[in-house]
Amino acid sequence: MTEKHPSADDITRSVREMYIRHPFPTAQRKHSYQRHAKYVRQVIEGLGIDPRGKKFGDIACGTGLILLDYAKEFPETEFVGY
């Protein structure tokens, strides 16, 4: 017997419904990385690194919360979660 897999449309619909029920990020985030992102800015500026136009990849980014805070701190940099 062949196993029926959900279609891409079914998966997209399911994920969309999940985010409607459970918005992300929540209004009151328990863990925020904003201070860490600001600290990283100080470090890279101290090293003379210019983040503008660079691409940063976070492997195993989980929920992506840290990437959201980094994107706010470094709007001139592209962030991609894997």
C-alpha positions in Angstrom: 0.0 0.0 0.0 1.4 3.4 -0.9 1.6 6.1 1.7 -0.1 9.4 0.8 2.0 12.5 1.6 0.5 15.9 2.2 0.8 18.3 -0.8 2.9 21.5 -0.6 -0.4 23.5 -0.5 -1.6 21.4 2.5 1.7 22.0 4.4 1.6 25.7 3.6 -2.0 26.0 4.8 -1.2 24.0 8.0 1.8 26.3 8.8 -0.2 29.4 8.1 -3.0 28.2 10.4 -0.4 27.4 13.1 1.0 31.0 13.0 -2.5 32.4 13.2 -3.1 30.4 16.4 0.4 31.0 17.8 1.8 34.3 16.5 5.6 34.6 16.3 7.4 36.2 17.8 5.2 36.7 20.8 4.5 40.1 22.2 6.4 39.4 25.3 9.5 37.5 24.3 11.0 35.5 27.1 14.5 35.5 25.6 15.7 38.5 23.7 19.1 38.7 22.0 19.0 42.5 21.4 21.7 43.1 23.9 23.8 40.4 22.4 23.4 41.9 18.9 24.5 45.3 20.2 27.5 43.7 21.8 28.4 42.0 18.6 28.2 45.3 16.8 30.7 46.8 19.3 33.1 43.8 18.8 33.0 43.9 15.0 33.4 47.7 14.9 36.4 47.3 17.2 37.9 44.8 14.8 37.3 47.2 11.8 34.8 44.8 10.2 32.1 46.5 8.0 28.9 44.3 8.0 27.2 46.3 5.2 26.4 44.1 2.2 27.5 40.9 3.9 25.5 37.7 4.2 25.3 35.9 7.5 24.1 32.3 7.8 23.0 30.7 11.1 23.0 26.9 10.9 20.4 25.3 13.2 18.8 28.6 14.0 15.8 27.0 15.6 13.0 29.6 15.9 15.1 32.3 14.4 14.7 34.7 17.3 18.3 35.7 17.4 18.3 36.3 13.6 15.3 38.7 14.0 17.3 40.8 16.6 20.4 40.7 14.5 18.5 41.9 11.4 17.2 44.8 13.4 20.7 45.7 14.7 22.3 45.2 11.2 19.6 46.2 8.6 22.4 46.5 6.0 23.3 42.8 6.3 21.4 39.8 5.0 20.6 37.0 7.4 19.6 33.5 6.4 18.6 30.7 8.8 19.2 27.1 8.0 
